Amino acid sequence: MTTKERRRSICGLMLAALFCVSCSRAPSFDILGSFFPAWLVCLVVSLLLTVAAHGLLLRARVALAIPVLTYPSLTALFTFALWLAFFR
């Protein structure tokens, strides 16, 4: 196979890959006339859930060893869980 034929086959594969790409609509919400991505909504809800978890941990008097890592990790956990639950 020559270099020219190899380039043609690679270009053909790349072109075929472009046609196989999904063109579905991205999940978004219409909030007051503006569209927000669904991950942003999940992030905001997860921040509220993290604040609620912080309140529950304070009420239960649980001392966290490294809160700087715990709360961002809780936020990420809630965000991913909400995304999987609603936008799987």
N, C-alpha and C positions, 0 to 999 in steps of 0.2 A: 504494500500500500504506500503510495507516494504521499508526500507532505500535503500536496494540494487535495488529494482525495480524503486524507485524514481531517483536514480543516473543513471540508464540505460535510463530512459525516458529523463532526462535532457541531457545526452550525445547524445542521438538520435536527440533531437531538435537542439543541437549545431551543429551536423554533417549536418543536413538538412539545417541549416542556412548557412553553408559554401558553400554548393552547389548552393544556391540561389544568391550568390554574383556575381555581374557583373564583367566580365573580359575584358571590352572594353579598348581600348587604351586611355591613358591619353592625353588630348589636349596639344600639344607642337609644337614649331616652330623650324625648322632647320635654324640656323643662322651661316653661315660660317662653316658648318660641325658639329656644336655642337647643341644638342637639348636643348632648354630652355622651362620651363613650361610656359603655357599661362598666368598664373597669374602674372608671373614676367614681361612679355611683357606689360600686362595691367598696372602694377605698374609703369613701366618706362614711358609709355604714360601719365598716370595720373599725374606723377610728372611734366612732361612738360606742361600739361594743368593747373596745379596749379601755375606754374611759370607765365604762360600767364595770369591767373586770377589775380595774384599779380600785374602784370604790368597794367592790366586794372583798378584795384582798385587804384593804385597809380595815374594813369592818370586821373581818375574821382575824385581824392582827397577824397576818402572814408576812414575815420579813424575807424579802428577796435578796439573794446574794449579789446579783448583778442586774439591777433594774434597767440599766442602759441597754442591755441586750434583750431583756425579757419583754419589754413593751413593744419594741419594733418587731420582734418575732411574733408576738401575739397579734399585732396588726397584720402582718403578712399571712399568718395562719387564718385569720378571719377573712381576709380578702380572697385568698385562694379558695377557701371553703364556700364562700358566697358565690364566687364565680362558677365553681363546679356545680353547686346546687341549682343555680338558676340559668346558666348559659352553657351547659355541657354540650 
